[in-house]
Amino acid sequence: NDQDTVNWYRKAAEQGDAKAQYILGLMYDNGEGVIENDQDAVKWFRKAAVQGYAEAQFNLGVMYENGDGVPENNQEAVKWYRKAAVQGYAQAQSNLGVMYVKGKGVAENDQEALKWFRKAAKQGLARAQYNLRIMSFAGSYCPGNKHSLIVNVNPPRSRIMIMNINPKYQPGLCLRRGRYDISVTLQGYDSYRKWIRITDSDVSLDVTLMPK
């Protein structure tokens, strides 16, 4: 019963429970059990966000970026995206990267964009991996004597290592021409090991581990 669900979430939300406040905000945002109301969605997202609830911070950022329930304000959007991003929330990291690419609410800065795309990409967020790849292929990141390496893995939580060099792998890592020993592992799955060669272009490698 959606109405009963709303009533119980509201009781918890009014007592200050951040998760209940966030869910109640979602229900107003999506019109589930209540009449859709962007202003009420913002109200409850904000209550949870100020308590440090990352998902609510992200959603509040989206509301400000789109002008839903509040006047459009890119600076406020960046503020809330950043709060969620520093807590490791991948979607906020990706959106913050986009804001830096477009110069929305912040000065345009490709290096900051790449930093946040990499953080989200390492968590397996496909949108961030795509944006990171586009920027790398466009030459926004690697200098002329290096090329980027992106290893797209499934499951996303797999561990990626380059065995013959010291720098840790991160999506879009810039490497000189040469051969690199790629290892992908995850407990409960068969390991992957392959030498690849980087010559005169960026490299994107797709790896799917098979369960044992």
N, C-alpha and C positions, 0 to 999 in steps of 0.2 A: 504494500500500500504506500504509494508515493507520498500521500499526505501525512501518514503516520511517520514515515521516514524523515520528512522535513521537520516535523514537530520535535522528534527526538534529537536530531542534529542541532536544531535551534536551541533546545534546552542546554545542550552541552556547550554550544558556541557562546551563549549568553553568560556561561560560567567561566569563559576564557579559554576553552580548549581549542588550541590552534588548528588541529587537524579538522575538527568539526566546523570551525569557521571557514577553513579552506573549502571543504566539501559543500558547505552551504552556499559559498560563493559560486562554485561550479554549478550548483542546481539553479541558481538565479541566472547564471550566464547561459545555461542550456535550456532553461524552461522545463526542468524536470521536477514535477510535483508542485511547482509554483509558476506564476506568470513570469515569463522572461523579463528581467529587469536589470539592465546594465549598471544602474546606479547602486542597486543593492548588491550586485556581484562585486563591484569595486569596494563597497563598504566592508564586506566580509573578507575579501582578499586582503584589504589593508590591515584589518585587525590581526589576521594571522601573520601577515608579512612583517609587521613591527615586532612580532615575537620571534622572528628569525626563521619562519617556515619557508623553505626554499621554493617549493612549488607555488605557494601563494605569491611570493616575491616575483617569480617569473610571470605568473598570470597578470599580476598588477602591472608589470612592465609592458605586457602585450596590450592591456587596456589603454595605457597611456600612449603607446606607439600608434594604435589604431584610432584613438579618440572615442573609445566605447565607454560610455558612462562618465567620462571626464573629458575636459578639453584636451585635444592632441598636444602632447608635450614630449618631445624626444629626449630632452635632458632628464626628465623624470623617468622615462622608459629606461635610459641607460643606467640611471641610479639603481633601479630595482633589478635590472638584469645583472648588474655587477654584484649586488648583494647575493643573489642566488648563484652566480657563477663562481664566486670565491668559495662557496660551500660545495662546489663540485657538481652542480646541476648542469648536465650536458646541454640541454636545450637552451638554457640561459647563456651558456658559454658560446654556443653557436650564434644565437641572436645578437650577442654583444659583438662578436666578430663581424657580423653583417653591418652593424651600426658603424663600426670603424671603417669598413670598406666604403660605405656610402657617405660617411661624414655626417651622420644623423645624430645630433645631440652631443657629438664629440668631433674633434678635428680628425679629418681623414688620416688614417695611419695603417698602412699595410702590415707593418711588423706586429702591431698590437692585434690586428685582425687574425694574422697567422697564429699568434700565440694562443688565442682563444679557440680558433678552429682546431688546432692541434690537440688541445685539452679535451674538446668534445669528441674529436675523431678517435682518440685513444680509448674512449669509452664505447666505441662502436656506433656512434651516431652517424648514419649514412649521409645526412644533409651536410654535416661538417666535413666529412671525408670528401664529398663531391666539391664543396667550396674550396677546400684545401688543394685538391687536385687542379681545379680550374686556375687558381692563383699561381700555382707552381708551373703549370703548363704555359701560362701567360708571361712567365718570366718575372713575376713580381717578387720572387723570393730568392732563387738561386743565382749566384753570380755566373758570368759567362763560361767559366772553366769547370762548373759543376752542374749536376742534374739531380732532380728530385726522385726519391724512391717512395712509393706508396704501396704498402702491403695490405690488401683488403682481406680480412679473415672472417671465417665463420666456423665456430661461434666467436662473437666479437670479443669475449673475455680472454681469448687465447694469448699466450705470451709470445712476443716476436723478438728475436735477437739476431744481430749480425755478428757471427762468431769470430770473424777475422779482423775486426777493428774495435777500438775502444769506445767511441761514442755510442750511447744507447740509442736504439731505434725509436724514432717518433715519426708519425705520418708526414711525408714531405721532406724528410731528411735530405740535405744536399750532400752529394757524394761526387768525388772525382771519378774520372774514367777508370775502370778496373773491374775485377771480379770480386763478388761478395758472397759469403756463405750464409744463407738465410735459414734460420731455424724457427719453427712454429710449434709450440707445445701446449698441451692442456691435459690435466689429469683426467683419465678415463677415455682419452682419445689417442689414436695413432699419431705419432709425431711426423712432422714434415721437415725435410732437409734438402736444400737445393742450392747450387752455385748459380748466380746470375751474373750477367755482364752489363755494365753501364758503359755506353760508348758516346754517342752524340745526341741523345734525347732522354727525356724523362722516362721512368719505368714505373708501370703499375702492375703489380702481381696479385692475382686472385688465388687464395688458398682456402680450401674447405677441408677441415679435419674430419676423419671418419671415426665413429665410436668404436671402441675395442669390443 
